[in-house]
Amino acid sequence: MNDDFLKPYSFKENEDKIYKDWESSGFFNPDKLPGKREKTFSIVIPPPNVTGSLHMGHALNASIQDILIRYKRMKGFKTLWLPGTDHAGIATQNVVEKQLKKEGLSRHDLGREKFLEKVWEWKEKYGDIILGQLKKIGASCDWSRTRFTMDKEYAKAVSEAFGHYYKKGWIYQGDRIVNWCPKDATSLSDLELEYKEEKGKLWHIKYPIKESGDFITVATTRPETMLGDSAVAVNPQDERYKKIVGKHAILPILNREIPIIADRFVEKDFGTGAVKITPAHDFVDADMGERHNLPKYQVINEKGRMTEIAGKEFEGLKILEAREKVIEELKKLNLLEKEEDYIHSVAHCYRCDSVIEPLISKQWFLKMDKLAELAIKAVEDGKVKFYPERWSKIYLDWLSKVKDWCISRQIWWGHQLPVYFKQEGTQDSKDKEVKIYVGENPPEGYTRSTDVLDTWFSSALWPFATLGYPEKTNDLKEFYPTSVLSTARDILNLWVSRMIFSGEEFMNKEPFSDVIIHATILAKDGKRMSKSLGTGIDPMTLIEKYGADATRFGLIWQAMGGQDIRWADEHVLAGQKFANKLWNISRFIISKAEDDFNISDPHQIKDEENRKIIDGIKKLKAETENKINGYDFGQALHDIYEFVWREFADKYIEYSKNKDDQETKNILSYSLFEIIKILHPFMPFVTEAIYQRLPKKEKEYLIVEEW
């Protein structure tokens, strides 16, 4: 027996060494796998942000994908798990800008070119940290194919996609209301907002009615925006206001005359049932403004300050300063009826946490009607299936009412729009015209747009751009469409839906057939994990303390099909004990079998207990296959654990201790070999460590053993 087999199992002595051996073998690369492999199985990793480090969600998702890849590799598939990272436009720019701030500099001090050099320097130094952490957990990705959403080949795919949409007339530029982050000075999509419950006030403001001298009272949480009001609206079914629809209100402070209109989208039960309409600063109001042809008064600018249109006494004030002054003026005019405490949901930037301001901005948009149809059809026709199935409803609901996608961002780090402008005529000329050129190599005299594309525009191309699109590569031919996507629920609409319509549009084929939406890991009390509150758990700490196998065990053990996991460390400890148990079982079997270690499938079994354990193992193997194929990983691990510990170790091993016949030795050898194969996708390190110590004549690595 191997000498180190006499010692207790040490994950610290085994895991790093084994991973290096796997990498050296080349077997993570599908082109270097042994034997003839006709069927392919491929997964693209959801690319983590270059600013990121491994969190519990990443660790769970990596474990799920690795189980599938290892299982399919052992089943004889040509397996590709393609890794990579996302440039994460706003997040990465924020990180580098914070570093510059410490030096007393801003990006504007450097200029665009020098600033981007700084970002690339940062990316080269820190951008791949998370990939190294994925290796620690055992992710058997083909690192030779690692991609980045800003590499040259990928940029070509992004430019190609933009040009394709533009030629079809699906990309357009327009002045539209958008979500604006004043701190980052950029637009954001609806999906990039985080809503937080905040204590605020609901102010009831009296608007004089011109024709009668009476008042109509409106309720608002944002009185500063009243300076941009175009109308007061009521529900047409609201009996209280039927007689005044068509009359005019006088906007307090500015004394602007505005119409009183009826619109079915007004909620009768909110506040007084009458609402102020500010089309330039509210999405619902903007839609109402379109329906009623109302003017737009932009009273907040892109820096979060009041504009000239708000009136001279308010111009230049910050939003909260303007709010206080508006309230003060209303009190002076005796037009503030009352104020009350009010808890409401406020949109924040998902990156910097600033409060979002809806405002009108000139942006680039992608028409979504035809693309949404493609994404809906793929799921309704069963070409793409969700696991658990309930997520398909959420996906379809969002797509059924999706708005055009604002794809431009006013930052510097990202894919610069392949759009060029040239102004014809002089600045003062009445017939001046701006010409637009889209594509590479613009004619002379054209200036490139300074906007970049929304990060999600480029990541929507991930399943095929990583395989070589727009070139017709062998990888694209062999591995597209990919087999499975495993991801988190919070990017279902941000990413999954967009990959599906992108695959249909550019490749005429859905990018994957199955989508696994894995559980979200919460703190023990059921709240979201938070580093700032001290409730976050670093998986690297768990790996350092218990080992990668134990950490994977703890993650998968708790993934039992529910929407959320309330994290419990004790399952990681149970995983560590299970690895030790397996090691001790193996040590016993190898010492008992000595030179008679025989892993051939036993036939003509005479002993009843021997027959029972072999039948049990074959049943376990079949059930494990079914559960992996059905993405029921948690239950599969529970079944393996129960069988190995209870049936095999507690019962059969104890029975075998009193037997010294050849049949029992063969059964023990065969059983051990089958068990480490079954368990390998879940706990790859300890099973490989055991495999390397088996007295088996011909062996390479367990990762390429036949299932």
Residue pairs with C-beta under 8 A, 6 or more apart in sequence:
1 587
1 590
1 591
1 693
2 693
4 13
4 693
5 586
5 587
5 590
5 693
6 587
8 580
8 583
9 579
9 580
9 583
9 584
9 686
9 689
11 546
11 547
11 548
11 549
11 550
11 576
11 579
11 685
11 686
12 547
14 685
14 686
14 689
15 136
15 138
15 547
15 548
15 549
15 685
18 685
18 688
18 689
18 692
19 135
19 136
19 138
19 685
21 701
22 28
22 140
22 688
22 701
22 703
23 143
25 32
25 700
25 701
25 703
26 32
27 33
27 34
27 73
27 701
27 703
27 704
28 81
28 140
28 141
28 142
28 143
28 144
29 142
29 144
29 145
30 37
30 40
30 78
30 79
30 80
30 142
30 479
33 73
33 78
33 79
33 704
34 700
34 704
35 76
37 76
37 77
37 78
38 78
39 76
39 77
39 78
40 77
40 78
40 79
40 80
40 478
40 479
40 483
41 68
41 69
41 72
41 77
41 78
41 79
41 80
41 483
42 79
42 80
42 81
42 82
42 479
42 480
42 482
42 483
43 65
43 68
43 69
43 80
43 81
43 82
43 482
43 483
43 484
43 485
43 486
44 82
44 84
44 462
44 463
44 466
44 482
44 485
45 62
45 65
45 81
45 82
45 83
45 84
45 141
46 61
46 485
46 486
46 487
46 488
46 491
46 495
47 84
47 85
47 86
47 147
47 149
47 459
47 462
48 54
48 58
48 85
48 86
48 130
49 85
49 86
49 88
49 91
49 92
50 85
50 86
50 87
50 88
50 92
50 123
50 126
50 127
50 128
50 130
50 148
51 88
51 91
51 92
51 95
51 126
52 58
52 88
52 130
53 129
53 130
53 133
53 538
53 540
54 62
54 130
54 133
54 134
54 136
54 137
54 538
54 539
54 540
55 529
55 536
55 538
55 539
56 521
56 529
56 537
56 539
56 555
56 567
57 488
57 518
57 520
57 521
58 130
58 133
58 134
58 539
59 137
59 539
59 551
59 552
59 555
60 518
60 519
60 521
60 555
60 556
60 559
60 565
61 486
61 487
61 488
61 518
62 134
62 137
62 139
63 137
63 138
63 552
63 555
63 556
64 486
64 516
64 518
64 556
64 559
64 631
64 633
65 81
65 139
65 484
65 486
66 81
66 137
66 138
66 139
66 140
66 552
66 681
66 684
67 556
67 628
67 633
67 681
67 682
68 484
68 486
68 628
68 681
69 79
69 81
69 140
70 140
70 680
70 681
70 684
70 703
71 628
71 681
71 707
72 79
73 79
73 140
73 703
73 704
74 677
74 680
74 681
74 703
74 704
74 705
74 706
74 707
75 707
76 706
76 707
78 478
80 142
80 145
80 475
80 479
81 139
81 140
81 141
81 142
82 141
82 142
82 145
82 146
82 147
82 466
82 467
82 479
83 131
83 134
83 139
83 141
83 142
83 143
83 145
83 146
83 147
84 146
84 147
84 148
84 149
84 462
84 466
85 127
85 128
85 130
85 131
85 146
85 148
85 149
86 149
86 455
86 458
86 459
87 123
87 148
87 149
87 150
87 413
87 414
87 455
87 458
88 455
89 409
89 411
89 413
89 414
89 452
89 454
89 455
90 184
90 186
90 349
90 351
90 352
90 409
90 411
90 455
91 351
92 119
92 122
92 123
92 413
93 107
93 119
93 184
93 411
93 412
93 413
94 184
94 351
94 352
95 122
96 107
96 115
96 118
96 119
96 122
96 413
97 106
97 107
99 118
99 122
100 106
100 107
100 109
100 110
100 118
107 115
107 412
110 118
112 412
112 450
115 412
116 412
116 413
119 412
119 413
127 148
131 143
131 146
133 539
133 540
134 141
136 540
136 543
136 548
137 539
137 543
137 548
137 551
137 552
138 548
138 549
138 552
138 684
138 685
140 684
140 703
145 466
145 475
147 154
147 465
147 466
148 154
149 455
149 458
149 459
149 462
150 414
150 415
153 465
153 468
154 458
154 461
154 465
154 466
155 415
156 470
157 461
157 464
157 465
157 469
157 470
158 415
158 453
158 457
158 458
158 461
158 465
159 415
159 418
159 439
159 440
160 469
160 470
161 457
161 461
161 502
161 506
162 171
162 417
162 418
162 438
162 453
162 457
163 418
163 438
163 439
164 505
164 506
165 171
165 366
166 438
169 367
170 366
170 367
170 370
170 371
171 364
171 365
171 366
171 367
171 407
172 364
172 365
172 367
173 362
173 363
173 364
173 365
173 436
174 362
174 363
174 365
175 360
175 361
175 362
176 286
176 360
176 361
176 363
176 365
176 406
177 279
177 280
177 281
177 282
177 283
177 286
177 358
177 359
177 360
177 361
178 187
178 188
178 358
178 359
178 360
178 361
178 363
178 406
179 187
179 188
179 189
179 190
179 192
179 193
179 347
179 356
179 357
179 358
179 406
180 186
180 187
180 188
180 302
180 356
180 357
180 358
180 359
180 361
181 187
181 188
181 349
181 351
181 352
181 354
181 356
181 357
182 302
182 303
182 304
182 354
182 357
183 349
183 352
183 354
184 349
184 351
184 352
184 354
184 411
185 302
185 303
185 410
185 411
186 409
186 410
186 411
187 361
187 363
187 406
187 408
187 409
187 410
188 349
188 350
188 356
188 406
188 409
189 405
189 406
189 454
189 456
189 494
190 403
191 456
191 493
191 494
192 349
192 350
192 351
192 494
193 347
193 348
193 349
193 350
193 356
194 347
194 348
194 349
194 350
194 353
195 345
195 346
195 347
195 348
196 345
196 346
196 348
197 343
197 344
197 345
197 346
198 343
198 344
198 345
198 346
199 341
199 342
199 343
200 221
200 341
200 342
200 343
200 344
200 346
201 221
201 339
201 340
201 341
201 342
202 219
202 220
202 221
202 271
202 339
202 340
202 341
202 342
203 219
203 220
203 221
203 223
203 327
203 330
203 336
203 338
203 339
204 217
204 218
204 219
204 271
204 272
204 336
204 337
204 338
204 339
204 340
205 217
205 218
205 219
205 220
205 223
205 226
205 252
205 276
205 330
205 335
205 336
205 337
206 215
206 216
206 217
206 252
206 335
206 336
206 337
207 215
207 216
207 217
207 218
207 232
207 249
207 250
207 251
207 252
207 276
207 335
208 214
208 215
208 249
208 250
208 252
208 335
209 215
209 216
209 244
209 247
209 248
209 249
209 250
209 260
210 247
210 248
210 249
210 250
210 257
211 247
211 248
212 244
212 247
215 335
216 232
216 241
216 244
216 249
216 260
216 272
216 274
217 272
217 274
217 337
218 232
218 271
218 272
218 274
218 275
218 276
219 270
219 271
219 272
219 274
219 275
220 226
220 271
220 275
220 276
221 342
221 344
222 281
222 323
223 323
223 326
223 327
223 330
224 299
224 300
224 306
224 310
224 314
224 319
224 322
224 323
224 326
225 276
225 278
225 281
225 282
225 299
225 300
226 251
226 252
226 253
226 276
226 278
226 326
227 251
227 253
227 254
227 297
227 299
227 306
227 309
227 310
227 311
227 314
227 322
227 326
228 278
228 279
228 280
228 281
228 296
228 297
228 298
228 299
228 300
228 309
228 310
229 251
229 256
229 258
229 276
229 277
229 278
229 297
230 258
230 277
230 278
230 279
230 289
230 294
230 295
230 296
230 297
231 258
231 259
231 260
231 261
231 276
231 277
231 288
231 289
231 292
231 294
232 249
232 258
232 259
232 260
232 261
232 274
232 275
232 276
232 277
233 260
233 261
233 262
233 263
233 266
233 274
233 275
233 277
233 288
234 240
234 241
234 244
234 245
234 260
234 261
234 262
234 263
234 266
234 273
234 274
234 275
235 241
235 262
235 263
235 264
235 266
235 267
235 268
235 273
236 242
236 245
236 262
236 263
236 264
237 264
237 268
238 266
238 268
238 273
240 273
241 260
241 262
241 273
241 274
244 260
245 260
245 261
245 262
246 259
246 260
247 259
247 260
248 257
248 258
248 259
248 260
249 257
249 258
249 259
249 260
250 256
250 257
250 258
251 257
251 258
252 329
252 330
252 333
252 335
253 311
253 326
253 329
253 330
253 333
254 311
259 292
259 294
261 277
261 288
261 292
263 288
263 291
263 292
265 284
265 287
265 288
266 273
266 274
266 275
267 273
277 285
277 288
277 289
277 294
278 285
278 297
279 285
279 286
279 288
279 289
279 290
279 294
279 295
279 296
280 286
280 296
280 297
280 298
280 299
280 359
280 360
281 298
281 299
281 300
281 357
281 358
281 359
282 358
283 358
286 296
286 358
288 294
289 295
289 296
296 360
297 309
298 307
298 309
298 359
298 360
299 306
299 307
299 309
299 310
299 314
300 306
300 307
300 310
300 319
300 357
300 359
301 307
301 359
302 359
302 361
304 318
304 319
304 357
305 316
305 317
305 318
305 319
306 314
306 315
306 316
306 317
306 318
306 319
306 322
307 315
308 315
310 322
313 325
314 322
314 325
314 326
317 325
319 357
327 336
327 339
330 336
346 355
347 355
347 356
348 354
348 355
348 356
349 355
349 356
363 406
363 407
363 408
364 406
364 407
364 408
364 417
364 419
364 451
365 404
365 405
365 406
365 407
366 404
366 405
366 407
366 457
367 404
368 402
368 403
368 404
368 405
371 501
371 505
372 399
372 400
372 402
372 501
374 500
374 501
374 504
374 505
375 395
375 399
375 497
375 498
375 500
375 501
375 504
376 396
376 399
376 400
377 504
378 384
378 500
378 501
378 504
378 510
379 385
379 386
379 392
379 395
379 396
379 500
380 396
383 510
383 513
384 500
384 510
384 512
384 513
384 514
384 515
385 392
385 513
385 514
385 515
386 392
386 395
386 515
386 517
387 514
387 515
387 516
387 517
387 630
387 631
388 517
388 561
391 489
391 492
391 515
391 517
394 492
395 492
395 493
395 496
395 497
398 492
398 493
398 497
399 493
399 497
405 454
406 454
407 453
407 454
407 457
408 417
408 449
408 451
408 452
408 453
408 454
409 451
409 452
409 453
409 454
409 455
410 450
410 451
411 452
412 450
412 452
413 452
414 452
414 453
414 455
414 458
415 452
415 453
415 457
415 458
416 448
416 449
416 450
416 451
416 452
416 453
417 448
417 449
417 451
417 452
417 453
418 438
418 439
418 440
419 436
419 437
419 438
419 448
419 449
419 451
420 436
420 437
420 438
420 442
420 446
420 447
420 448
420 449
421 434
421 435
421 436
421 437
421 446
421 447
421 448
421 449
422 434
422 435
422 437
422 443
422 445
422 446
422 447
423 432
423 433
423 434
423 435
424 432
424 433
424 434
424 435
425 431
425 432
425 433
426 432
435 446
437 443
437 446
442 448
456 494
456 495
456 498
458 465
459 495
459 498
459 499
460 495
460 498
460 499
460 501
460 502
461 469
461 499
461 502
461 506
462 499
463 480
463 481
463 482
463 485
463 499
463 503
463 511
463 512
464 476
464 480
464 502
464 503
464 506
464 507
464 511
467 473
467 475
467 476
467 479
467 480
468 475
468 476
469 476
469 506
469 507
480 507
480 509
480 511
481 503
481 507
481 509
481 510
481 511
481 512
481 513
482 511
482 512
483 512
483 513
483 514
484 512
484 513
484 514
484 515
484 516
485 496
485 499
485 511
485 512
485 514
485 515
485 516
486 515
486 516
486 518
487 495
487 496
487 515
487 516
487 517
487 518
488 517
488 518
488 520
489 517
489 520
489 563
490 520
492 517
496 515
499 511
499 512
500 510
500 511
502 511
503 509
503 510
503 511
504 510
514 631
516 631
518 559
519 558
519 559
519 561
519 562
519 563
519 564
519 565
520 528
520 563
520 564
520 565
521 529
521 555
521 558
521 564
521 565
521 567
522 528
522 529
522 564
522 565
522 566
522 567
523 529
523 530
523 535
523 566
523 567
524 566
524 567
524 568
525 535
525 566
526 564
526 566
527 535
529 535
529 536
529 537
529 567
530 536
537 567
537 569
539 551
542 550
542 551
542 554
542 569
542 572
543 551
546 554
546 572
546 573
546 575
546 576
547 576
547 579
547 685
548 685
549 575
549 576
549 579
549 683
549 684
549 685
549 686
550 572
550 573
550 575
550 576
550 578
550 579
551 572
551 575
552 575
552 682
552 683
553 571
553 572
553 574
553 575
553 576
553 578
553 579
553 637
553 682
553 683
554 568
554 569
554 571
554 572
554 573
554 574
554 575
556 633
556 634
556 637
556 682
557 571
557 574
557 575
557 634
557 637
557 638
557 641
558 565
558 567
558 568
558 571
558 634
559 565
559 633
559 634
560 634
560 635
560 638
561 632
561 634
561 635
575 683
578 641
578 644
578 645
578 683
579 683
579 686
581 644
581 645
581 649
582 644
582 675
582 676
582 679
582 683
582 686
582 687
582 690
583 686
583 689
583 690
585 644
585 648
585 649
585 653
585 672
586 672
586 676
586 690
586 693
588 653
589 653
589 668
589 669
589 671
589 672
590 597
590 672
590 693
590 694
590 695
592 656
592 665
592 668
593 665
593 668
593 669
593 695
595 695
596 662
596 665
596 666
596 669
597 669
597 694
597 695
597 696
598 665
598 666
598 669
598 670
599 669
599 670
599 673
599 694
599 696
600 666
600 670
601 670
602 610
602 614
602 663
602 666
602 667
602 670
605 611
605 614
605 663
605 667
606 663
607 659
607 661
607 663
607 664
607 667
609 652
609 655
610 663
610 664
610 667
613 647
613 648
613 652
613 667
613 671
614 667
614 670
614 671
616 643
616 647
616 648
617 643
617 648
617 671
617 674
617 675
617 678
620 639
620 640
620 643
620 678
621 674
621 678
623 636
623 639
624 636
624 639
624 640
624 678
625 707
627 633
627 635
627 636
627 639
628 636
628 681
633 682
636 682
637 682
640 678
640 679
640 682
644 675
644 679
648 671
648 675
652 671
656 664
656 667
656 668
672 690
672 694
673 694
673 696
676 687
676 690
676 691
676 702
677 687
677 702
677 705
677 707
679 687
680 687
680 688
680 702
680 703
684 702
684 703
687 702
688 701
688 702
688 703
691 699
691 701
691 702
691 705
692 699
692 701
692 702
699 705
